[in-house]
Structures are given as structure tokens and as C-alpha cells.
């Protein structure tokens, strides 16, 4: 993105977005549990019940 400062054009990096969302928010909404596990994003994996959560604590 170009902005003008003192009459001179300057390039300003824009934050990366996918479909108008931040990249991290897009990943949180659209990643499946297998992809999240493979990429080390365990905190974003949603569990259905307490039994599934206990499997990680072994």
C-alpha cells in the first residue's frame, strides 16, 4: 500500500488477510484437527467430550 508523507510516496506493508480475515483467524476457523495436530497447533483443537481430552494427558 502506498501512502504519501511530505509529498513523497512511501510503501507501507499491509497485514496479510484471507477473505478479509487475519491469517491466524482464518486458520482457526477452517483447519481440521488433523492439520492442526500436524502443524503443532494443539491449543486450537476442539474436543467433543472429556474422554477425548484425557487421551492427551497420558
C-alpha positions in Angstrom: 0.0 0.0 0.0 1.3 3.4 -0.9 0.9 6.5 1.4 2.2 10.0 0.9 4.4 11.5 3.5 5.7 15.1 2.9 4.6 14.7 -0.7 6.7 11.6 -1.3 5.2 8.1 -1.8 6.2 5.5 0.8 5.4 1.8 0.7 3.7 0.5 3.9 3.2 -3.2 4.3 -0.4 -4.3 4.9 -1.2 -7.1 7.2 -1.9 -10.3 5.3 -5.5 -11.3 5.0 -7.5 -14.1 3.5 -11.2 -13.3 2.7 -10.9 -10.2 4.8 -9.8 -12.1 7.9 -6.4 -12.2 9.6 -4.4 -15.3 8.6 -4.4 -16.7 12.1 -8.2 -16.3 12.5 -8.7 -17.9 9.1 -6.7 -20.9 10.2 -8.5 -21.2 13.5 -11.9 -21.3 11.7 -11.1 -23.6 8.8 -8.4 -26.0 9.9 -9.4 -29.6 10.7 -8.0 -31.4 13.8 -5.5 -33.4 11.8 -4.0 -30.4 10.1 -3.8 -28.6 13.5 -2.1 -31.5 15.0 0.4 -31.9 12.2 1.4 -28.2 12.5 1.7 -28.2 16.3 -1.4 -26.1 16.9 -2.9 -28.3 19.6 -4.5 -25.4 21.5 -6.9 -24.9 18.7 -8.2 -28.5 18.5 -11.8 -28.7 19.8 -12.8 -31.8 21.7 -16.2 -33.4 21.7 -16.1 -34.7 25.3 -13.9 -35.2 28.3 -12.8 -38.7 27.3 -11.0 -37.3 24.2 -9.3 -34.6 26.3 -8.0 -37.3 28.7 -6.2 -39.1 25.9 -3.7 -36.2 25.6 -2.9 -36.3 29.3 -1.5 -39.8 29.3 
